[in-house]
């Protein structure tokens, strides 16, 4: 079975993929790689590759998907399959980059909890009965990672390269997945990625926002399992 490497979103850790790790690790090696130790996409991807198996299926959500595209750029022959979840292949818009500056200032001043609570978490999820529980988990993950990771990741996102040409060149099994109600990375962005990647599959998870791995784990697991079968083929 092809090993699976998971890359979490900004200020998230392996708990973002807990349902997927539980469902998919019975018959294959599953590894969630941290992406917070460097402040460029290039360095983050290089570290992932240093610790990854020689060949692996690669799935990333949000910032994790952005790092996954850089991994693909650096080592396309090692990626047996690509899954991009709730992410964005384009470089950062100037207005988004400008918003990061006051956020980073607040975090340097000791207010990571306020930035996560007031400016980031409200954009993550659609309405649903588990929304408070998942938002609490998002805060736990962010506070456990801490301000230095926030600053590194903010800088890496702000200066990230456009990866559309990288996607055009990929010919392996590819899945593009998002929540129907994702406000950060809307469905149209995923339709673009599906058009860019030859033969890729697009799946939109209903009643989910930016974190379908936690909001709709069973549906997300089923789609990922079908994609992994193609990676094993």
ZIJO-V372980 format. One record per helix or strand of 3 or more residues. SS is the DSSP state (~ for helix, > for strand). FROM is the first residue (numbers start at 0). LEN is the number of residues. Records with the same first field share a line. If there is no record, write none. Layout:
SS=FROM-LEN / FROM-LEN
This chain:
>=3-4 / 29-4 / 55-6 / 78-7 / 172-7 / 200-5
~=13-11 / 40-11 / 62-12 / 75-3 / 93-15 / 111-12 / 130-15 / 146-12 / 163-5 / 186-10 / 211-4 / 216-16
